[in-house]
Amino acid sequence: MYALFEYKGKQYKAEKDALIQVDKIDAEKGAKIDIDSVLLVSDGDKVSVGAPYVKGAKIEVEVEEDFRDKKVLVFKYKSKKDYHRLIGHRQEYTNVRVKNIVVA
């Protein structure tokens, strides 16, 4: 059984006990979160597609840890103008573990 859901403007595929990396969530480690913006649920032969969301379906996840990704360097340069800038950025993410997929 798997489900496709939308969270913070991005879509993810969830299976039971899967570890998913999402944008940073302001919640403590071990917190339980219910996500009800489920786009599709499939359990082998039966597929439920929402318009836009599947009614009564939700995904129960547990927050595991926050972390920061590798640094991305952005270099700006204009030729013949003596202009250059080096800027770094590290995106913050949260790992969540899918505990259960509930279909009504």
C-alpha positions in Angstrom: 0.0 0.0 0.0 1.3 3.5 -0.9 -0.1 7.0 -1.1 0.9 10.2 -2.8 0.5 13.3 -0.7 1.2 17.0 -0.9 3.0 18.8 1.9 4.3 22.4 1.9 3.8 22.7 -1.9 5.7 19.5 -2.8 4.5 16.0 -3.5 5.9 12.8 -1.9 5.3 9.1 -2.1 4.6 7.4 1.3 4.7 3.7 2.2 4.4 2.3 5.7 7.7 2.7 7.7 9.3 4.8 4.9 11.6 7.7 5.8 10.8 10.9 3.9 12.8 14.1 3.8 10.6 17.2 3.8 11.2 20.9 4.3 11.8 21.9 7.9 8.9 21.4 10.3 8.8 23.4 13.6 8.0 20.3 15.8 9.9 18.4 18.4 11.5 15.0 17.8 8.9 12.3 18.3 5.9 14.5 17.6 3.0 12.9 15.7 1.6 14.8 12.7 -1.5 13.9 10.5 -1.3 14.9 6.9 -4.8 15.0 5.2 -3.8 16.4 1.8 -3.6 12.9 0.2 -3.7 12.9 -3.6 -3.8 9.2 -4.4 -4.1 5.9 -2.4 -3.3 2.5 -3.8 -3.5 -0.8 -2.0 -2.7 -3.4 -4.7 -5.7 -3.6 -7.0 -7.8 -0.6 -5.8 -6.6 2.9 -6.6 -8.4 6.0 -5.2 -7.7 9.3 -6.9 -8.8 12.5 -5.3 -10.2 15.6 -6.9 -8.0 17.2 -5.6 -7.7 15.2 -2.4 -9.0 11.8 -1.3 -11.8 12.3 1.2 -11.2 10.7 4.6 -7.7 9.7 3.8 -4.8 10.7 6.0 -1.2 9.8 6.6 0.2 9.6 10.2 3.9 10.6 10.4 6.3 10.9 13.3 9.1 13.6 13.3 12.5 12.0 13.6 15.3 14.6 13.2 16.2 18.0 11.7 19.3 18.4 9.6 20.9 20.8 7.1 21.9 19.8 3.6 25.3 20.3 1.9 26.3 23.9 1.2 25.4 25.1 -2.3 27.7 27.8 -3.5 26.4 30.6 -5.8 29.0 32.6 -7.7 27.9 35.8 -9.5 30.3 37.3 -12.0 30.1 40.0 -14.6 32.9 40.1 -17.2 35.1 43.2 -17.6 33.4 44.9 -14.7 35.4 43.6 -11.7 32.2 42.3 -10.1 32.1 38.9 -8.4 30.2 37.6 -5.3 30.3 34.2 -3.6 27.3 33.3 -1.6 26.6 30.0 0.3 23.3 28.4 1.3 22.3 25.4 3.4 18.7 24.2 3.2 17.1 22.8 6.3 15.1 19.6 6.2 13.3 17.3 8.5 13.1 13.5 8.3 9.7 12.0 9.0 8.8 8.3 9.4 5.4 7.2 8.0 3.6 5.3 10.7 0.2 4.5 9.1 -1.9 5.3 6.0 -5.6 5.6 6.8 -8.3 5.3 4.1 -11.9 6.0 5.0 
